């Protein structure tokens, strides 16, 4: 019981606030839908612009350009 006497309630306020903020955050949608390889990529590229950017961290057009460049210069197969 003596350990509770030394606790300053003002020291706990930041922890309580952080817990409340963390609990109020909306749950994020999973980035992976469980599909494999090409099926997942097709599904992703047919989704919203924001979803594509959230997963790839680039615009769809940039990703397509990168794929084309890698096919021409790096031997990437379109599969």
C-alpha positions as CSV (number, residue, x, y, z in Angstrom):
1,X,0.0,0.0,0.0
2,X,2.9,2.4,0.6
3,X,3.7,2.5,-3.1
4,X,0.4,4.3,-3.9
5,X,1.3,7.1,-1.6
6,X,4.2,8.3,-3.7
7,X,2.3,8.5,-7.0
8,X,1.6,12.0,-8.2
9,X,-1.7,12.0,-10.1
10,X,-0.4,14.8,-12.3
11,X,2.2,12.4,-13.6
12,X,-0.5,10.0,-14.8
13,X,-2.5,12.6,-16.9
14,X,-0.3,12.4,-20.0
15,X,-0.6,8.6,-20.0
16,X,-4.3,8.8,-19.7
17,X,-4.5,11.2,-22.6
18,X,-2.3,9.1,-24.8
19,X,-4.4,6.1,-24.0
20,X,-7.6,7.9,-24.9
21,X,-6.2,9.2,-28.2
22,X,-4.9,5.8,-29.1
23,X,-8.3,4.2,-28.4
24,X,-10.1,6.9,-30.4
25,X,-8.1,6.2,-33.6
26,X,-10.2,4.5,-36.3
27,X,-9.1,1.0,-37.3
28,X,-7.1,0.9,-40.5
29,X,-8.2,-1.3,-43.4
30,X,-5.7,-4.1,-44.0
31,X,-3.5,-3.4,-47.0
32,X,-3.4,-7.0,-48.1
33,X,-6.6,-8.6,-49.2
34,X,-5.2,-12.1,-49.1
35,X,-4.9,-12.4,-52.9
36,X,-1.7,-13.6,-54.4
37,X,0.7,-11.7,-56.7
38,X,-0.8,-10.6,-59.9
39,X,-4.4,-10.9,-58.7
40,X,-3.6,-8.6,-55.7
41,X,-1.9,-6.1,-58.0
42,X,-4.8,-6.0,-60.4
43,X,-7.2,-5.6,-57.5
44,X,-5.0,-2.8,-56.1
45,X,-4.6,-1.0,-59.4
46,X,-8.4,-1.0,-59.9
47,X,-9.0,0.5,-56.5
48,X,-9.1,4.2,-55.5
49,X,-6.3,6.6,-56.1
50,X,-5.9,7.0,-52.3
51,X,-5.7,3.3,-51.7
52,X,-3.0,2.9,-54.4
53,X,-1.0,5.7,-52.9
54,X,-1.3,4.3,-49.4
55,X,0.1,0.9,-50.5
56,X,2.6,1.9,-53.1
57,X,3.5,5.4,-51.8
58,X,3.4,6.6,-55.4
59,X,0.8,7.5,-57.9
60,X,-0.6,4.8,-60.2
61,X,0.9,6.5,-63.3
62,X,4.3,6.6,-61.6
63,X,4.1,2.9,-60.7
64,X,3.1,2.0,-64.3
65,X,6.0,4.0,-65.7
66,X,8.3,2.3,-63.3
67,X,7.1,-1.2,-64.4
68,X,7.6,-0.2,-68.1
69,X,11.1,1.1,-67.4
70,X,12.0,-2.1,-65.5
71,X,10.6,-4.2,-68.4
72,X,12.7,-2.3,-71.0
73,X,15.9,-1.8,-68.9
74,X,15.8,-4.5,-66.3
75,X,14.3,-7.6,-67.9
76,X,11.2,-7.5,-65.7
77,X,8.5,-9.9,-67.0
78,X,5.0,-8.5,-67.2
79,X,3.8,-11.3,-65.0
